[in-house]
Amino acid sequence: MIVLGAVLPHPPVLLPRIGQGREVHAQATLDAYQLVAQRLHKLQIARLLLMSTHGIVTLNRFHILDADLSGDFERFGRSSVKFAHPTDSELVAAIMEAATANSIPLTQTAHWEQSDHSAGVPLTLLGSALPPSIAIVSISFRPPADHYRFGQVIGEALARLTEPTAILASGDAVHTLNDDSPNGRHPRGEEVQREYESALASWDAQALFGIDESLRREVDESVISPTLILMGALQSVARIEFRPRILVSERPWGVGYVSALIEPAQEGD
């Protein structure tokens, strides 16, 4: 039973051992992580699916990890900072079965990117709020509609589970918002950032479909694909209407970090 969705950014600088004090410039994002952790605790989440953007990302296929995750932040000069988490084999099997039945190109793999910070950062920051084991899937370079359809299939599979389940979309938004960005400023970066946040706030997958894919690459964003999987999953759950709430949007270092909770609408909303 899916009871919670979230969008979370994943800059390694959020981790004190990597940020070395710079993480205070994204304190609002850290506070949002704390709120998500509190919700995971309160809802007693027993199963969790994480969408990764830096695991195994290929042209035509999605991937799901079927071995325990372990990695480090060597890419960011901190090989001593490590992360690990057991994999939920039952959840992996349920998603694989549903993907196969619906002709979704999903590959099961025991190998993962060692420095996948899109998994390492949220796993580190959420820590003890996580269930004992989780499942991780990757985005691909397939069209937006395929990500949404993959999400629908995931949602149908997870809705059949009896335990409280959460889905987390890990992704940073536009990386070229201003001159502080490592890649400089793109003249349409703010436009794409606004369009993404508007679509998320209104829970509008069609609006995300409408953002030009070549422009997405130009402004260097990595949050739309995992968000589309999340939308497909939550919008496929029968008889439950999910409502998004953007907790914070900030842009230190020229990158857009959006954190959001998506929960079932309360009666009277």
Secondary structure, DSSP 8 states (H G I E B T S, - for coil): -EEEEEEE---GGGSHHHHTTGGGGGHHHHHHHHHHHHHHHHTT--EEEEEESSSS--SS-EEEE-S-EEEEEGGGTEEEEEEEE-B-HHHHHHHHHHHHHTT--EEEES---TT-HHHHHHHHHHGGGS-S-BEEEE--SS-HHHHHHHHHHHHHHHHT-SS-EEEEEE----S-SSTTSTT---TTHHHHHHHHHHHHHTT-HHHHHTS-HHHHHHHT--SHHHHHHHHHHHHTSTT--EEEEEEEEE-GGG--EEEEEEEE--TT-
